[in-house]
Amino acid sequence: MTQAAAKPAPAPGPLDTQAALEETPRALFAPAADGSRADGQDAAGDDAPAYDLIELFFFAYRDFVSEPDRILDRYGFGRAHHRVLHFVARNPGLTIAELLEILKITKQSLNRVLKELIEKDFVESRPGTVDRRQRLLFTTRAGAELGLELARLQSARVRRALADASPQARAAISAYLLGMIEPNERAEVARRIARPSPRAVESRGG
């Protein structure tokens, strides 16, 4: 009797950020059977630099931003412009106060980047519907298209890295990344990243 061919493993689904949040940091830093810990501390509490993870994080981030950097350079933009463009595209109508809270930068630094994005017609600022003094941020069509191009590049790299990962591995990755965030910020970050992307481009004439 011939053995039936094994069915291919299903493609992994999206990261379950809520489950990862609930497991962080318990699962992330639980000691192994020999007393060693993933965070570089042993049972006696000795603290050794986690050089391997520090450097992996550096090299992964270096390559994660390398392709977007080259595209941004064509417009005279840098990574600060990319961050603003990304979060405005993901959150149409974002206020400047909300953006400052996300990016954790000074208002002066944000104003410089926003000024350039607005002048080059990638972002626009509209008055609030309730408080006309409030400024709401939206991408223009050019801004939405550039943001989407950059997001697709980075998504392709993430998909390649996760191509052979099991759901358990993906959950561990999610827990690790959430564990890198300050504890009092994790719930808000998990809520924000779980938000679906806007279906339509919010832009002038679009």
MARTOR-152725 format. One record per residue: residue number from 1; z, x, y of N, C-alpha, C in turn; residue in three letters; chain. Coordinates in Angstrom, 1 decimal, always signed. Each point is the difference from the previous one (the first is absolute). Layout:
<atoms>
(NUM, (Z, X, Y), (Z, X, Y), (Z, X, Y), 'Ala', 'A') ...
</atoms>
This chain:
<atoms>
(1, (+0.0, +0.9, -1.2), (+0.0, -0.9, +1.2), (+0.0, +0.9, +1.2), 'Met', 'A') (2, (-0.9, -0.2, +0.9), (-0.1, +0.8, +1.2), (+1.1, -0.4, +1.0), 'Thr', 'A') (3, (+0.5, +1.1, +0.7), (+1.0, -0.2, +1.0), (-0.6, -0.5, +1.3), 'Gln', 'A') (4, (+0.6, -1.0, +0.6), (-0.6, -0.5, +1.3), (+0.2, +1.1, +1.1), 'Ala', 'A') (5, (-1.0, +0.1, +0.8), (+0.1, +0.9, +1.1), (+1.1, -0.4, +1.0), 'Ala', 'A') (6, (+0.7, +1.1, +0.4), (+1.1, -0.3, +0.9), (-0.5, -0.5, +1.4), 'Ala', 'A') (7, (+0.7, -1.0, +0.5), (-0.5, -0.5, +1.3), (+0.4, +0.9, +1.1), 'Lys', 'A') (8, (-0.8, +0.2, +1.0), (+0.3, +0.9, +1.1), (+1.2, -0.5, +0.7), 'Pro', 'A') (9, (+0.8, +0.9, +0.5), (+1.2, -0.4, +0.8), (-0.4, -0.7, +1.3), 'Ala', 'A') (10, (+0.7, -1.0, +0.4), (-0.4, -0.7, +1.2), (+0.3, +0.9, +1.2), 'Pro', 'A') (11, (-0.8, -0.2, +1.1), (+0.2, +0.7, +1.2), (+1.3, -0.3, +0.6), 'Ala', 'A') (12, (+0.8, +1.0, +0.4), (+1.3, -0.3, +0.6), (-0.1, -0.8, +1.2), 'Pro', 'A') (13, (+1.0, -0.9, +0.2), (+0.0, -0.9, +1.1), (+0.6, +0.7, +1.2), 'Gly', 'A') (14, (+0.2, -0.8, +1.1), (+0.6, +0.6, +1.2), (+1.4, +0.4, -0.2), 'Pro', 'A') (15, (+0.5, +0.9, +0.8), (+1.4, +0.5, -0.1), (+0.9, -1.2, +0.3), 'Leu', 'A') (16, (+1.1, -0.1, -0.8), (+1.0, -1.1, +0.3), (+1.0, +0.6, +0.9), 'Asp', 'A') (17, (-0.2, -0.1, +1.3), (+1.0, +0.6, +0.9), (+1.4, -0.6, -0.1), 'Thr', 'A') (18, (+0.1, -1.3, -0.2), (+1.3, -0.6, -0.1), (+0.8, +0.5, -1.2), 'Gln', 'A') (19, (-0.7, +0.1, -1.1), (+0.7, +0.5, -1.2), (+0.4, +1.5, +0.2), 'Ala', 'A') (20, (-0.9, +0.7, +0.7), (+0.4, +1.4, +0.2), (+1.2, +0.1, +1.0), 'Ala', 'A') (21, (+0.0, -0.9, +1.0), (+1.1, +0.0, +0.9), (+1.3, -0.3, -0.7), 'Leu', 'A') (22, (+0.0, -0.9, -0.9), (+1.2, -0.3, -0.7), (+0.5, +1.2, -0.9), 'Glu', 'A') (23, (-1.0, +0.8, -0.5), (+0.4, +1.1, -0.9), (+0.3, +1.2, +0.8), 'Glu', 'A') (24, (-0.2, +0.1, +1.3), (+0.2, +1.2, +0.8), (+1.4, -0.1, +0.6), 'Thr', 'A') (25, (+0.8, +1.1, +0.0), (-0.3, +1.2, -0.6), (+0.5, +0.2, -1.5), 'Pro', 'A') (26, (+0.5, -1.1, -0.6), (+0.7, +0.2, -1.3), (-0.9, +0.6, -1.0), 'Arg', 'A') (27, (-1.2, -0.5, -0.2), (-0.9, +0.5, -1.1), (-0.5, +1.4, +0.5), 'Ala', 'A') (28, (-0.2, +0.2, +1.2), (-0.6, +1.2, +0.5), (+0.8, +1.2, -0.2), 'Leu', 'A') (29, (+1.3, -0.1, +0.2), (+0.9, +1.1, +0.0), (+1.0, +0.0, -1.2), 'Phe', 'A') (30, (-0.2, -0.9, -1.0), (+0.9, +0.0, -1.1), (+0.0, +1.3, -0.8), 'Ala', 'A') (31, (+1.1, +0.6, -0.4), (+0.0, +1.2, -0.7), (-0.6, -0.1, -1.4), 'Pro', 'A') (32, (-0.6, +1.1, -0.4), (-0.6, +0.0, -1.4), (+1.2, +0.3, -1.0), 'Ala', 'A') (33, (-0.3, +0.0, -1.3), (+1.0, +0.1, -1.0), (+0.7, +1.4, +0.2), 'Ala', 'A') (34, (-0.7, +1.0, +0.4), (+0.6, +1.3, +0.2), (+0.7, +0.2, +1.3), 'Asp', 'A') (35, (+0.1, -1.1, +0.8), (+0.8, +0.1, +1.3), (-0.9, +0.4, +1.1), 'Gly', 'A') (36, (-1.2, +0.4, -0.2), (-0.9, +0.4, +1.1), (-0.5, -1.3, +0.7), 'Ser', 'A') (37, (-0.4, +0.2, +1.3), (-0.4, -1.1, +0.8), (-1.4, +0.3, +0.6), 'Arg', 'A') (38, (-0.8, -1.1, +0.3), (-1.3, +0.2, +0.5), (+0.1, +0.5, +1.5), 'Ala', 'A') (39, (+1.1, -0.2, +0.7), (+0.1, +0.4, +1.4), (+0.4, +1.5, +0.2), 'Asp', 'A') (40, (+0.1, +0.8, -1.1), (+0.3, +1.4, +0.1), (+1.5, +0.3, -0.1), 'Gly', 'A') (41, (+0.9, -1.0, -0.1), (+1.4, +0.2, -0.2), (+0.4, -0.1, -1.4), 'Gln', 'A') (42, (+0.8, +0.9, -0.5), (+0.5, -0.1, -1.3), (+1.4, -0.7, +0.0), 'Asp', 'A') (43, (+0.5, -0.1, -1.2), (+1.3, -0.8, -0.2), (+1.1, +0.5, +0.9), 'Ala', 'A') (44, (+0.0, +1.4, +0.2), (+1.0, +0.6, +0.8), (-0.1, -0.2, +1.5), 'Ala', 'A') (45, (-1.2, -0.5, +0.4), (-0.2, -0.3, +1.4), (-0.7, +1.2, +0.7), 'Gly', 'A') (46, (-0.5, +1.0, -0.7), (-0.7, +1.1, +0.6), (-1.3, -0.5, +0.5), 'Asp', 'A') (47, (-0.3, +0.5, +1.2), (-1.2, -0.5, +0.7), (-1.1, +1.1, +0.0), 'Asp', 'A') (48, (-1.1, -0.2, -0.7), (-1.1, +0.9, +0.0), (-1.2, -0.6, +0.7), 'Ala', 'A') (49, (-0.7, +0.8, +0.8), (-1.2, -0.6, +0.7), (-1.0, -0.5, -1.0), 'Pro', 'A') (50, (-0.6, -1.2, +0.2), (-1.0, -0.5, -0.9), (-1.4, +0.5, +0.5), 'Ala', 'A') (51, (-0.2, +1.3, -0.1), (-1.2, +0.6, +0.5), (-1.3, -0.7, -0.6), 'Tyr', 'A') (52, (+0.1, -0.3, -1.3), (-1.2, -0.5, -0.7), (-0.4, -1.3, +0.6), 'Asp', 'A') (53, (+1.0, -0.9, +0.2), (-0.4, -1.3, +0.6), (-0.3, +0.1, +1.5), 'Leu', 'A') (54, (+0.7, +0.8, +0.7), (-0.3, +0.2, +1.4), (-1.5, +0.5, +0.2), 'Ile', 'A') (55, (-0.4, +0.9, -0.9), (-1.3, +0.6, +0.2), (-1.1, -1.0, -0.6), 'Glu', 'A') (56, (+0.3, -0.7, -1.0), (-0.9, -1.0, -0.5), (-0.2, -1.1, +1.1), 'Leu', 'A') (57, (+1.0, -0.4, +0.6), (-0.1, -1.0, +1.1), (-0.8, +0.6, +1.1), 'Phe', 'A') (58, (+0.1, +1.2, +0.4), (-0.8, +0.7, +1.0), (-1.4, +0.0, -0.4), 'Phe', 'A') (59, (-0.4, +0.5, -1.2), (-1.4, +0.1, -0.3), (-0.6, -1.4, -0.3), 'Phe', 'A') (60, (+0.7, -0.9, -0.5), (-0.5, -1.4, -0.2), (-0.4, -0.6, +1.4), 'Ala', 'A') (61, (+1.0, +0.2, +0.9), (-0.3, -0.6, +1.4), (-1.1, +0.7, +0.7), 'Tyr', 'A') (62, (-0.1, +1.3, -0.2), (-1.1, +0.8, +0.6), (-1.3, -0.5, -0.4), 'Arg', 'A') (63, (-0.2, -0.3, -1.3), (-1.3, -0.5, -0.5), (-0.2, -1.5, +0.3), 'Asp', 'A') (64, (+1.1, -0.7, +0.1), (+0.0, -1.5, +0.3), (-0.6, -0.2, +1.3), 'Phe', 'A') (65, (+0.3, +0.9, +1.0), (-0.5, -0.2, +1.4), (-1.2, +0.8, +0.3), 'Val', 'A') (66, (-0.5, +0.8, -0.9), (-1.1, +1.0, +0.3), (-1.3, -0.8, +0.4), 'Ser', 'A') (67, (-0.4, -0.9, -0.8), (-1.2, -0.8, +0.2), (+0.1, -0.8, +1.3), 'Glu', 'A') (68, (+1.0, -0.8, +0.2), (+0.2, -0.7, +1.2), (+0.0, +0.9, +1.3), 'Pro', 'A') (69, (+0.6, +1.1, -0.2), (+0.1, +1.0, +1.2), (-1.4, +0.4, +0.4), 'Asp', 'A') (70, (-0.9, +0.2, -0.9), (-1.4, +0.4, +0.4), (-0.7, -1.1, +0.7), 'Arg', 'A') (71, (+0.2, -1.3, -0.4), (-0.6, -1.1, +0.6), (+0.6, -0.2, +1.4), 'Ile', 'A') (72, (+1.3, +0.0, +0.1), (+0.6, -0.2, +1.3), (-0.4, +1.1, +1.0), 'Leu', 'A') (73, (-0.3, +1.2, -0.5), (-0.3, +1.0, +1.0), (-1.4, -0.3, +0.7), 'Asp', 'A') (74, (-0.8, -0.8, -0.6), (-1.3, -0.3, +0.6), (+0.2, -0.8, +1.3), 'Arg', 'A') (75, (+1.2, -0.7, +0.0), (+0.3, -0.9, +1.2), (+1.0, +0.7, +0.9), 'Tyr', 'A') (76, (+0.4, +1.2, -0.3), (+1.0, +0.7, +0.8), (+1.4, -0.6, -0.2), 'Gly', 'A') (77, (+0.2, -0.6, -1.2), (+1.3, -0.5, -0.4), (+0.7, +0.9, -1.0), 'Phe', 'A') (78, (+1.3, -0.3, -0.1), (+0.8, +0.8, -1.0), (+0.8, -1.0, -0.8), 'Gly', 'A') (79, (+1.0, +0.5, -0.7), (+0.8, -0.8, -1.0), (+0.8, -1.0, +0.8), 'Arg', 'A') (80, (+0.5, +0.3, +1.2), (+0.7, -1.0, +0.8), (-0.8, -1.3, +0.2), 'Ala', 'A') (81, (-1.3, +0.3, +0.3), (-1.0, -1.1, +0.3), (-0.2, -0.8, -1.3), 'His', 'A') (82, (+0.0, +0.7, -1.1), (-0.2, -0.7, -1.3), (+1.1, -0.9, -0.4), 'His', 'A') (83, (+1.3, +0.5, +0.3), (+1.1, -0.8, -0.3), (+0.1, -1.3, +0.8), 'Arg', 'A') (84, (-0.3, +0.1, +1.3), (-0.1, -1.1, +0.9), (-1.0, -1.0, -0.5), 'Val', 'A') (85, (-1.2, +0.5, -0.2), (-1.2, -0.8, -0.4), (+0.4, -0.8, -1.3), 'Leu', 'A') (86, (+0.6, +0.8, -1.0), (+0.3, -0.6, -1.3), (+0.9, -1.2, +0.2), 'His', 'A') (87, (+1.1, +0.2, +0.7), (+1.0, -1.1, +0.1), (-0.4, -1.1, +0.9), 'Phe', 'A') (88, (-0.8, +0.2, +1.0), (-0.5, -1.1, +0.8), (-1.0, -0.8, -0.8), 'Val', 'A') (89, (-0.9, +0.7, -0.8), (-0.9, -0.7, -0.8), (+0.7, -0.8, -1.1), 'Ala', 'A') (90, (+1.1, +0.5, -0.6), (+0.7, -0.7, -1.0), (+0.8, -1.2, +0.6), 'Arg', 'A') (91, (+0.4, +0.1, +1.2), (+0.9, -1.0, +0.7), (-0.6, -0.5, +1.3), 'Asn', 'A') (92, (-1.0, -0.7, +0.0), (-0.6, -0.5, +1.3), (+1.0, -0.7, +0.8), 'Pro', 'A') (93, (+0.1, +0.3, +1.3), (+1.0, -0.6, +0.9), (+1.3, +0.8, +0.0), 'Gly', 'A') (94, (+0.0, +1.2, -0.6), (+1.2, +0.8, +0.0), (+0.4, +0.3, +1.5), 'Leu', 'A') (95, (+1.3, +0.0, +0.2), (+0.5, +0.3, +1.4), (+0.2, +1.5, +0.1), 'Thr', 'A') (96, (+0.0, +0.5, +1.2), (+0.3, +1.5, +0.2), (+1.4, +0.3, -0.6), 'Ile', 'A') (97, (+1.0, -0.9, +0.2), (+1.3, +0.3, -0.5), (+0.0, +0.1, -1.5), 'Ala', 'A') (98, (-0.7, -0.9, -0.7), (-0.1, +0.1, -1.4), (-0.7, +1.2, -0.5), 'Glu', 'A') (99, (-1.0, +0.4, +0.7), (-0.7, +1.3, -0.4), (+0.9, +1.2, +0.2), 'Leu', 'A') (100, (+0.7, +0.0, +1.1), (+1.0, +1.1, +0.2), (+1.0, +0.1, -1.1), 'Leu', 'A') (101, (+0.5, -1.2, -0.5), (+0.9, +0.0, -1.1), (-0.6, +0.5, -1.3), 'Glu', 'A') (102, (-1.2, -0.3, -0.2), (-0.7, +0.5, -1.2), (-0.2, +1.5, +0.0), 'Ile', 'A') (103, (-0.5, +0.5, +1.1), (-0.4, +1.4, +0.1), (+1.1, +0.9, +0.3), 'Leu', 'A') (104, (+1.1, -0.5, +0.6), (+1.1, +0.9, +0.4), (-0.4, +1.1, +0.9), 'Lys', 'A') (105, (-0.8, -0.3, +1.0), (-0.4, +1.0, +1.0), (+0.4, -0.5, +1.4), 'Ile', 'A') (106, (-0.1, +0.8, +1.0), (+0.4, -0.3, +1.3), (-1.1, -1.0, +0.6), 'Thr', 'A') (107, (+0.4, -0.8, +1.0), (-0.9, -0.9, +0.7), (-1.1, +0.8, +0.7), 'Lys', 'A') (108, (+0.4, +1.2, +0.6), (-1.0, +0.9, +0.7), (-1.1, +0.4, -1.0), 'Gln', 'A') (109, (+0.4, +0.4, -1.2), (-1.0, +0.5, -1.0), (-0.9, -1.1, -0.4), 'Ser', 'A') (110, (+0.6, -1.2, -0.2), (-0.8, -1.2, -0.4), (-1.0, -0.4, +1.1), 'Leu', 'A') (111, (+0.5, +0.0, +1.3), (-0.8, -0.4, +1.1), (-1.3, +0.9, +0.1), 'Asn', 'A') (112, (+0.2, +1.3, -0.2), (-1.1, +1.0, +0.1), (-1.1, -0.4, -1.1), 'Arg', 'A') (113, (+0.5, -0.2, -1.2), (-1.0, -0.3, -1.1), (-0.6, -1.4, +0.2), 'Val', 'A') (114, (+0.8, -1.0, +0.4), (-0.6, -1.3, +0.2), (-1.0, +0.0, +1.1), 'Leu', 'A') (115, (+0.3, +0.7, +1.1), (-0.9, +0.1, +1.1), (-1.4, +0.5, -0.4), 'Lys', 'A') (116, (+0.0, +1.0, -0.9), (-1.3, +0.5, -0.5), (-0.7, -0.9, -0.9), 'Glu', 'A') (117, (+0.7, -0.7, -0.8), (-0.6, -1.0, -0.9), (-0.5, -1.2, +0.7), 'Leu', 'A') (118, (+0.7, -0.4, +1.1), (-0.5, -1.1, +0.8), (-1.2, +0.4, +0.8), 'Ile', 'A') (119, (+0.0, +1.2, +0.6), (-1.1, +0.4, +0.9), (-1.3, +0.2, -0.8), 'Glu', 'A') (120, (+0.2, +0.4, -1.3), (-1.2, +0.2, -0.9), (-0.4, -1.3, -0.7), 'Lys', 'A') (121, (+0.7, -1.1, +0.3), (-0.3, -1.3, -0.6), (+0.2, -0.1, -1.5), 'Asp', 'A') (122, (+1.1, +0.5, -0.4), (+0.4, -0.1, -1.4), (+1.2, -1.0, -0.2), 'Phe', 'A') (123, (+0.8, -0.1, +1.1), (+1.1, -0.9, +0.0), (+0.0, -0.7, +1.3), 'Val', 'A') (124, (+0.5, -1.3, +0.0), (+0.1, -0.7, +1.3), (+1.4, -0.6, +0.1), 'Glu', 'A') (125, (+0.5, -0.1, +1.2), (+1.3, -0.6, +0.3), (-0.1, -1.3, +0.7), 'Ser', 'A') (126, (+0.6, -1.1, -0.6), (-0.1, -1.3, +0.5), (+1.4, -0.5, +0.5), 'Arg', 'A') (127, (+0.0, -0.9, +1.0), (+1.3, -0.5, +0.4), (+0.6, -0.9, -1.1), 'Pro', 'A') (128, (+1.3, -0.1, -0.1), (+0.6, -0.9, -1.0), (-0.2, -1.5, +0.3), 'Gly', 'A') (129, (+0.0, -0.8, -1.0), (-0.3, -1.4, +0.2), (+1.2, -0.7, +0.6), 'Thr', 'A') (130, (+1.2, +0.5, -0.3), (+1.2, -0.6, +0.6), (+0.5, +0.7, +1.2), 'Val', 'A') (131, (+0.1, +1.3, -0.1), (+0.4, +0.9, +1.1), (-1.2, +0.8, +0.4), 'Asp', 'A') (132, (-0.6, -0.3, +1.1), (-1.2, +0.6, +0.5), (+0.2, +1.5, +0.4), 'Arg', 'A') (133, (+1.3, +0.4, +0.1), (+0.3, +1.4, +0.3), (-0.1, +0.8, -1.2), 'Arg', 'A') (134, (+0.2, -0.6, -1.2), (-0.1, +0.7, -1.3), (-1.4, +0.4, -0.3), 'Gln', 'A') (135, (-0.2, +1.2, -0.5), (-1.4, +0.4, -0.4), (-0.1, +0.0, -1.5), 'Arg', 'A') (136, (-1.0, -0.7, -0.5), (-0.3, -0.1, -1.5), (-1.2, +0.9, -0.3), 'Leu', 'A') (137, (+0.0, +0.7, -1.0), (-1.0, +1.0, -0.4), (-0.9, -0.5, -1.1), 'Leu', 'A') (138, (-1.3, +0.2, +0.2), (-1.0, -0.4, -1.0), (-1.1, +1.1, -0.1), 'Phe', 'A') (139, (-0.6, +0.1, -1.1), (-1.1, +0.9, -0.1), (-1.3, -0.7, +0.5), 'Thr', 'A') (140, (-0.9, +0.8, +0.6), (-1.3, -0.6, +0.3), (-0.8, +0.1, -1.3), 'Thr', 'A') (141, (-1.3, -0.5, +0.1), (-0.8, +0.1, -1.2), (-0.2, +1.5, -0.4), 'Arg', 'A') (142, (-0.2, +0.9, +0.9), (-0.2, +1.4, -0.3), (+1.3, +0.6, -0.6), 'Ala', 'A') (143, (+1.2, -0.4, +0.5), (+1.3, +0.4, -0.5), (+0.2, -0.5, -1.4), 'Gly', 'A') (144, (-0.3, -1.2, -0.2), (+0.2, -0.6, -1.4), (-0.9, +0.7, -1.0), 'Ala', 'A') (145, (-1.2, +0.3, +0.4), (-1.0, +0.7, -0.9), (+0.5, +1.4, -0.3), 'Glu', 'A') (146, (+0.4, +0.7, +1.0), (+0.5, +1.4, -0.2), (+1.3, +0.0, -0.9), 'Leu', 'A') (147, (+0.9, -0.9, +0.3), (+1.2, -0.1, -0.8), (-0.3, -0.3, -1.4), 'Gly', 'A') (148, (-0.9, -0.9, -0.3), (-0.4, -0.4, -1.3), (-0.7, +1.2, -0.8), 'Leu', 'A') (149, (-0.8, +0.7, +0.8), (-0.6, +1.2, -0.6), (+1.0, +1.0, -0.5), 'Glu', 'A') (150, (+1.0, +0.3, +0.8), (+1.0, +1.0, -0.3), (+0.9, -0.5, -1.1), 'Leu', 'A') (151, (+0.3, -1.3, +0.0), (+0.9, -0.6, -1.1), (-0.8, +0.1, -1.3), 'Ala', 'A') (152, (-1.3, -0.3, +0.0), (-0.7, +0.1, -1.3), (+0.0, +1.4, -0.5), 'Arg', 'A') (153, (-0.2, +1.0, +0.8), (+0.0, +1.4, -0.4), (+1.4, +0.3, -0.7), 'Leu', 'A') (154, (+1.1, -0.3, +0.7), (+1.3, +0.3, -0.6), (+0.3, -0.8, -1.2), 'Gln', 'A') (155, (-0.5, -1.3, +0.0), (+0.2, -0.8, -1.2), (-0.7, +0.6, -1.2), 'Ser', 'A') (156, (-1.2, +0.5, +0.2), (-0.7, +0.6, -1.1), (+0.7, +1.2, -0.6), 'Ala', 'A') (157, (+0.7, +0.8, +0.8), (+0.8, +1.1, -0.5), (+1.2, -0.5, -0.7), 'Arg', 'A') (158, (+0.6, -1.0, +0.5), (+1.2, -0.6, -0.7), (-0.4, -0.5, -1.4), 'Val', 'A') (159, (-1.1, -0.7, +0.0), (-0.5, -0.6, -1.3), (-0.3, +1.1, -1.0), 'Arg', 'A') (160, (-0.6, +1.1, +0.4), (-0.3, +1.1, -0.9), (+1.3, +0.6, -0.5), 'Arg', 'A') (161, (+1.0, +0.1, +0.8), (+1.2, +0.6, -0.4), (+0.8, -0.9, -1.0), 'Ala', 'A') (162, (-0.2, -1.3, +0.1), (+0.7, -1.0, -0.8), (-0.9, -0.5, -1.2), 'Leu', 'A') (163, (-1.1, +0.5, -0.1), (-1.0, -0.5, -1.0), (+0.6, -0.1, -1.4), 'Ala', 'A') (164, (+0.8, +1.0, -0.4), (+0.5, +0.0, -1.4), (+1.5, -0.3, +0.0), 'Asp', 'A') (165, (+0.6, -0.5, +1.1), (+1.4, -0.2, +0.1), (+0.3, -1.4, -0.7), 'Ala', 'A') (166, (+1.1, +0.0, -0.7), (+0.5, -1.3, -0.6), (+0.8, -0.8, +1.1), 'Ser', 'A') (167, (+0.2, -1.3, -0.2), (+0.8, -0.8, +0.9), (+1.3, +0.7, +0.3), 'Pro', 'A') (168, (+0.7, +0.6, -1.0), (+1.3, +0.6, +0.1), (-0.1, +1.2, +1.0), 'Gln', 'A') (169, (-1.1, +0.8, -0.2), (-0.2, +1.1, +0.9), (-0.2, -0.4, +1.4), 'Ala', 'A') (170, (-0.8, -1.1, +0.2), (-0.3, -0.5, +1.4), (+1.3, -0.5, +0.6), 'Arg', 'A') (171, (+0.9, -0.6, -0.8), (+1.3, -0.5, +0.5), (+0.8, +1.2, +0.4), 'Ala', 'A') (172, (+0.0, +1.1, -0.8), (+0.8, +1.2, +0.4), (-0.5, +0.6, +1.3), 'Ala', 'A') (173, (-1.3, +0.0, +0.2), (-0.6, +0.6, +1.2), (+0.5, -0.8, +1.2), 'Ile', 'A') (174, (-0.1, -1.4, -0.2), (+0.4, -0.8, +1.1), (+1.5, +0.2, +0.3), 'Ser', 'A') (175, (+0.8, +0.1, -1.0), (+1.5, +0.2, +0.2), (+0.2, +1.4, +0.7), 'Ala', 'A') (176, (-0.8, +1.0, -0.4), (+0.2, +1.3, +0.6), (-0.3, +0.0, +1.5), 'Tyr', 'A') (177, (-1.2, -0.6, +0.3), (-0.4, -0.1, +1.4), (+1.0, -0.8, +0.9), 'Leu', 'A') (178, (+0.5, -1.1, -0.6), (+1.0, -0.8, +0.7), (+1.3, +0.8, +0.2), 'Leu', 'A') (179, (+0.3, +0.8, -1.0), (+1.2, +0.8, +0.0), (+0.0, +1.1, +1.1), 'Gly', 'A') (180, (-1.2, +0.3, +0.4), (-0.2, +1.0, +1.1), (+0.3, -0.6, +1.4), 'Met', 'A') (181, (+0.0, -1.3, +0.0), (+0.3, -0.7, +1.3), (+1.5, -0.3, +0.2), 'Ile', 'A') (182, (+0.4, +0.1, +1.2), (+1.4, -0.3, +0.3), (+0.5, -1.3, -0.6), 'Glu', 'A') (183, (+1.1, +0.0, -0.6), (+0.5, -1.2, -0.7), (+0.0, -1.3, +0.8), 'Pro', 'A') (184, (+0.3, +0.1, +1.3), (+0.1, -1.2, +0.8), (-1.4, -0.5, +0.4), 'Asn', 'A') (185, (-1.1, +0.8, -0.3), (-1.3, -0.4, +0.4), (-0.8, -0.5, -1.2), 'Glu', 'A') (186, (+0.5, +0.2, -1.2), (-0.8, -0.3, -1.2), (-0.4, -1.5, -0.2), 'Arg', 'A') (187, (+0.9, -0.9, +0.3), (-0.4, -1.4, -0.2), (-1.1, -0.4, +1.0), 'Ala', 'A') (188, (+0.1, +0.4, +1.2), (-1.0, -0.3, +1.0), (-1.4, +0.6, -0.3), 'Glu', 'A') (189, (+0.1, +1.3, -0.5), (-1.3, +0.6, -0.4), (-0.6, -0.7, -1.2), 'Val', 'A') (190, (+0.8, -0.4, -1.0), (-0.5, -0.7, -1.2), (-0.6, -1.4, +0.5), 'Ala', 'A') (191, (+0.6, -0.6, +0.9), (-0.5, -1.3, +0.5), (-1.3, +0.2, +0.7), 'Arg', 'A') (192, (-0.1, +1.0, +0.8), (-1.1, +0.2, +0.9), (-1.3, +0.4, -0.9), 'Arg', 'A') (193, (+0.2, +0.9, -1.0), (-1.1, +0.5, -0.7), (-0.5, -1.1, -1.0), 'Ile', 'A') (194, (+0.9, -1.0, -0.3), (-0.5, -1.0, -0.9), (-0.8, -1.1, +0.7), 'Ala', 'A') (195, (-0.1, +0.1, +1.3), (-0.7, -1.0, +0.8), (-1.5, +0.1, -0.3), 'Arg', 'A') (196, (-0.7, -1.1, -0.3), (-1.4, +0.1, -0.3), (-0.8, +0.4, +1.2), 'Pro', 'A') (197, (-1.1, +0.7, -0.2), (-0.9, +0.4, +1.1), (-0.6, -1.2, +0.7), 'Ser', 'A') (198, (-0.2, +0.1, +1.3), (-0.7, -1.1, +0.7), (-1.4, -0.3, -0.6), 'Pro', 'A') (199, (-0.4, -1.2, -0.2), (-1.3, -0.4, -0.6), (-1.1, +0.2, +1.0), 'Arg', 'A') (200, (+0.3, -0.2, +1.3), (-1.1, +0.1, +0.9), (+0.3, +1.1, +1.0), 'Ala', 'A') (201, (-1.1, +0.5, +0.6), (+0.2, +1.1, +1.0), (+0.4, -0.7, +1.3), 'Val', 'A') (202, (+1.1, +0.5, +0.5), (+0.5, -0.5, +1.4), (-0.6, +0.9, +1.0), 'Glu', 'A') (203, (-1.0, -0.5, +0.7), (-0.7, +0.9, +1.0), (-0.7, -0.9, +1.0), 'Ser', 'A') (204, (-0.4, +0.6, +1.1), (-0.7, -0.7, +1.0), (-1.4, -0.4, -0.6), 'Arg', 'A') (205, (-0.3, -1.2, +0.2), (-1.4, -0.4, -0.5), (-0.2, +0.0, -1.5), 'Gly', 'A') (206, (+1.2, +0.2, -0.8), (-0.2, +0.1, -1.4), (+0.9, -0.9, -0.8), 'Gly', 'A') 
</atoms>
